[in-house]
């Protein structure tokens, strides 16, 4: 398995961990019965739980982009030092983003997001 594919697997694992943290935070605020029901009229999570949910949703928006690029590179037989670096920047940028967002540090969060986008661009440039 290439480094890029392995980092895709770890990015999926990170997404699952983010989901579990977001669910735990929302459960703490509204309780299991509210979340087990149809969720009509329950309050949106606030504080760290709200940040956890937003970080998770942002990962869900970005994961398909990363997966698409990595899978196309793999199908095309392209694995270069730049695709590896791109995958590393994406994964570590996303991990940092999740931790920093949960901690509530705004500008550093944006920087870590930008690092992950640079990773996507590096992979993309190897495919075009």
N, C-alpha and C positions, 0 to 999 in steps of 0.2 A: 504494500500500500504506500502510495506517495505521501510525502509530508503534507501536501495540500489536502488530500483526502482525509488524513488523520486529523488535521485541524478542523475540517468540516464536521467530523464526528464529534470532536470536542466542543465545537460551536453549538451543535445540537444539544449536547449535554448541558452546556451553559444555559441554553434557552429553557431547558426543563428545570434546572435549579432556580432560575429566575421566576418561572411560573410558580414553583412551590413556595418561594419566599413571598411572592405577591399574594398567593392564596392564604398563606399563614397570617399575613398582615391583615387582610380583609376579614378573615375568620375571627381574628382577635377583636376587631372593631364591631362586627355585626352578629357574630355567632354562626354556628353550623346550621341551625334551622333556616335562617334567612338565605344562606348560600345554597342549601340543598333544595330550596323551593324554586319557584319560577322567577325569582329575583325582581318581581315588579315592585317598584317603590322603595328598594333598599338604597341607602346612602352610598355614594361613591367613597372609596377609601381616601383617607386624608393622611397628612404627615408622611412618615417613612413608608407606610403601606401604599399610599398614593404614588409616591416616587417609585416604589418597587413595581407597581403595576405599569406606570408609564415607561420605565426602563425595559420591562418585559415586552410591552407593545412595540417599542422602538426596535428591539431585537427581532421581533417577528417581522417587522418591515424590512430589515436589513438582511436577515438570514437567506431569503430566497435569492437575493442578488449575489451573495457570496456563493451559495450552493450552485447557482446557474453558472457562474464563472468557473468555479472549480471543476464542475462536471463537464463543461465544454472543453476546458483545458485537458482534462483526463481523456476524454473521448478523442481529442485531436492528437494525443500523445505529446502534449506540451507540458513540460515540467522543467523550468529553468530556475536559476538563482533568484530571478525577479518574481516569478510566480510563488516561490517558497517565501520570499520576503513579504510579498503582498498578503499571503495567507497568514503569516505570523503577525504582521501589523494589524490585520483585521481581527484576529482572535484576541491578541493581547490588548488591543484598543477597546474591543467590546467588553472584555473582562474588567478592564480599568473603568470603563464607562458605567458598568453595572454597580461596581463598588462605590465609585465617586457619586453617582446619582443617588444611591441609597443614603450616602452620608450627607447629601444636600450641598455639595460644593459646585456652584454653577459654572464658572469659567473653566475650571479644570475639566469638568464634564464635557464641555464643548470641545476642548482640545483633544480629549481621548476619542470623541466621536470623529473628529477630523482625521486622526491617525488611522482609524478603521476605514475611512473613505479613501485615504491615500492607498491603503492596502488593496481595496477594490480596483482602483485606477491602475495600479501596477499590474494586476492580473489581466485586466481588460487590455492594456497596451500590448501584452504578449500575445493576445489573440487576434488583434486586427493588423 
